[in-house]
Amino acid sequence: MENTREIVLEGLLTVEKELSFSNKLVSDILDKYDYLDPRDKAFIKRLFEGTTERRIELDYHINNLASVPVRKMKPLIRCIMRMSAYQILYMDNVPDSAAINEAVKLAKKRKFANLSGFVNGVLRNLSREKENLKWPDAKKDAVTYLNVRYSIPEWMVEKWLGLYGFDETEKLMASLLEIHPVSLRFRSNMSDAEREELVKKIEALGVDLKQDDRLKYVYRAQHLENIRELPGYDDGAFVVQDVSSCLAVEAAGIKENDLVIDACASPGGKSLLASEKTGNGGRVISRDISEAKLVRIEENAERMQADNITSQVWDASVFDTSLEEKADVLILDVPCSGLGILGKKRDIKYNATAEGLKDLADIQKSIVKASWKYVKKGGTLLYSTCTINPDENEKNVEWICREFPFSIEKGPVQLLPHKDDCDGFFYTVLKRND
């Protein structure tokens, strides 16, 4: 019988040693142990993701109780302490005694019996004190309070405080820690009757579906264990796609028979929706920088019978003369810091830096410089990111309008999780004027 906590421990150690992306890693882990009971898989996912997401907070509480700072602990002990602290503080269905005893067993099993007493003592103190935890004083030091309370790096806290003030920033950060339902985007060309019949079949399996107020073909799904087992999946009835990116594609005004170029397309949600908008007479050229990035696009395009999508490996920062003035609509969903999807990719915040954001803005500009000529005169450029950062968003749009023959037709739109019930997402629709 597999030890679910040891599986999580191995995953956390992998993230520490190899700087792996946790969202990809947890997916690989669940695939590897697909034979486990669904409850065990749910436990692994919750514990791994929760420990990763709340790492700054967990370290703060452990440091207040331990004689050795978390950063100086052995990697294995550090990971055991974090995952056990998360169970004690956030997993009500796990008795504290079980979390502590299993932590001690893991330390002994992994050749750290000499530290098992330390592990036991700190975790027992945390269990006793968890109703009276000390937090930084928000009035005296708002940055440190928000940094610890919501496990957001200080530089990011400072940036958002400058943009939104304390109250809005706290609401934004709290929303990023909430559990996010899977968003299913049904084929936009399905009839209402077809979609509603399929929704009933899915709900009959115990999945809760809530229709989005803005787009009737988008539903949020809760209590969903395996999307591939849902009725309609094999027939290409739906794809996982947040409503934010759907709203951006809708705003672009794609018409039947249009040629759409999606220059940074992976994982392909916008290309797929665009292909439905263009119809059989239209075409979508879906590009990204490597074959690996095109795999998901091609799989979903085949499953959803999107025969008008052509996938191509291409570096978007390199101009392709063959496409000059060919696009009715150019989609530039540029590589970004991803600060709007911290609730889905939980370790982005630990890997991102203020300096890195400046580099990203330069990459984004290089893509625009190389790609803008693909748009026909009078055509449309959809510029979008999944971040909350004016340097990558509004300032880039201002730069585009200043440097190239474009003007804003719609937007800019900055969607925020706590206000818009979706990913943090930015988009602007621009028209080529000359």
Secondary structure, DSSP 4 states (H G I P E B T S, - for coil): ---HHHHHHHHHHHHHHH---HHHHHHHHHHHTTTS-HHHHHHHHHHHHHHHHTHHHHHHHHHHH-SS-GGGS-HHHHHHHHHHHHHHHH-TTS-HHHHHHHHHHHHHHTT-GGGHHHHHHHHHHHHHHGGG-----TTT-HHHHHHHHTT--HHHHHHHHHHHHHHHHHHHHHHHTS--PEEEEE-TTS-HHHHHHHHHHHHTTT-EEEE-SS-TTEEEEES-S-GGGSTTTTTT-EEE--HHHHHHHHHTT--TT-EEEETT-TT-HHHHHHHHHH-TT-EEEEEESSHHHHHHHHHHHHHTT-TTEEEEE--TTS--GGGTT-EEEEEEE-----GGGTTTSTTHHHH--HHHHHHHHHHHHHHHHHHGGGEEEEEEEEEEES---TTTTHHHHHHHHHHSSEEEEEEEEEE-HHHHSS--EEEEEEEE--
